[in-house]
Amino acid sequence: MPLWIIITYSIVTALCIFSVIKLFARGDTPFAKEALSTYIFYTIFFVAIWVFRIEIPGYILLLAMLTILGACFLGHYLGGYTKSRTFDRYLHAFGSFSFSLITYCTLDNFIITGSSALFQAIFIFCVGNTLGVFFELMEMYHDVSKKDEPKTQKGLRDTDMDMLFNLIGSTLAAAFSFFWLLQ
């Protein structure tokens, strides 16, 4: 694994751990738990990449790390989720984009994903939307466990907008893969 990936991983890890500690310290337990679960998922995935020597382009790893940094540090610690109506939406689009690509590249190490660029782009689109639904269900679980609903996220409308931005991110990932990643 290139040194710049290890350094970037270390910086994102430090900021995530800092965010979790500070969130617990200031009494934002639900956000602290969300940030902690995001960090744990991130760490398990990156350890698996290292242990199983999964081949993933560095720039896609960077995109995934930026998504995690956005969720833990910008979203939870700095309050992007509660202060902005659009932060969560844009993070959904960016997350769908980055997680679609990283999931495809991971699966490509273990299964035959097809030879047609169009098939692979459709596969990435479907993976991104499936992940978007999965993350939206996790978000719903965390929202239900909170006492107060953030003012910037109101029920079904928020869910619909999140799904729309997951669709946008997945579509962009499919187009990116068709024109650049798979060539």
N, C-alpha and C positions, 0 to 999 in steps of 0.2 A: 504494500500500500504506500503511495507516495507520501513524503513528509508533509506536504501542504495539507493533505487530507487529515493526517493525524493532528496537526496543529489546529486546523479548523474544528475538528471534532472536540479537541480539548477546550477550545474557547467556548464553543456552544455548550459543552457539558458544564463548564464553570458558570456560565450565565444561567443555565437551567437550575443548577443546584442553588446558586445565589437567590434566584427567583423563588424557589420552593421554600427556602429557609426564611426569607423576608416575608413571604405571604403567610406562613404559619406564625411568625413573630407578630405581625400586625392583626392577627385574628381572622384573616380571610381563608378559613379552613377549606371551604368548597373549592375555591380557586387553587389553593395549594395542592389539594388532592388531584385536581385535574392536571395541573402542571407536573406533579409527581408521576401520575400515570402516563402522561405523554413522554416524560423523560425516561421512564423505565422501558416503555415500548421501544423508544429510540435506541437506548443502550443495548437491549437484547438484539435488536436487528443489526446494529453495527458490529457487535461481537460475533454474531452469526456470519456476517460477511467476511470477517477476518478469519474465523475458525474454519469455515468451509471453503475459503478462498474463492468466493463468488466474484466473478468478473462483472463489474459495473463501471461504466465511464465516470471519471472523476467529477465532471461537471454535473452529472445527474445526482451523485452523492452530495455535492454542494447544494443543489436545489432542495434536496430532502432535508439537509441540515438547516437551511434557511427557513424552511417551513416550520421545523421544530422550534427554532429560535423565535420565529414570529408568534407561535402559539404560547410558549412558556414565558418568554421575556417581554415581548411587545404586547401580547394579548392579555396575559394574566397579571404579570408584575406591573407593567406600565399602564394597564387599564384600557388597552385598545378595545376590548370587548364591551366595556361599559361606557366609554367616552365617545365612541364613534359608531354611527349607524352602518358605515360601509366597511370597516376593518374586517369584521367576520366574513363578509361576503367575498372580499378580495382574497382573504386567506383561504377560503374554500376553493376559489378558482385556482389559486397558486398551488394549494395542497393537492387538489385533484390532478393538476398538471404534473407536479413532481412525483407524487405517489403512483400515478399511472405508469410513468416511465420507469421508476425504480422497481416496481412490481414486475413489469414486463421483463426488464433486464435480469431480475432475479430468477423468474420462471424460465427464461431462455437458457439458463445454466443447467436446468434439470429436465426440461421437457422439450420436445420438438414443437416449435410454435408455428410452423408453416413457412412456406417459401415465398408466397405472394406478399408483396409490400402492402397491397390493399387489405388482404386478410389480416396481416399483422397490425395495421392501423385500426381496423375494426375491433380486433382483439384488445388493443390498448384502450380504445374508447369504452368498450364494455367493462374492462377491468376498472377504469377510472370511475365509471358510474356506480359499479358495485361497491367500490371502496367508499364513494361518497355516501351511499345509503348506510353502509356500516358505520361510518364516522358520525353521520347524523343520528343514528340510533344511540351511539355512545353519548353524543351531546345531549340527547333527550334524557338519558339516564342521569347524567350529571345535573341537568336542569331540574329534574324532579327531586333530586336529593337536596337542592338548595332551598333555603327558607324564602329568599327574595329573588324574584325574577329580574334580570337586568332590564332596565328601561329601554335599552336599544334592541332587545329581542322579545318580540311579542308573539308567542304561540305559533299557530299554523302559518301565518304570513312569513315569519322568520324561517320556518322549515321550507316553505316553498321557495323563498329567495336563496337559501343555502343550496337547495337541490338545483336551482337554475344555474348558480355559479359553479357547482360541481359539474354540471353539463357543459358549461363553457370551458372549464379547465380541461375536461376530458376530450372535448372536441379539439382544442388547441394541441393537446398532447398527441392525439391521433394524426393531426395534420403535420406536426413537427416530426413525428416518427416516419410518416410516409415520405416527406420531402428531404429530411436530413439524417435522422437517426439510422434508418435502415438501408441507406444507400452506400 
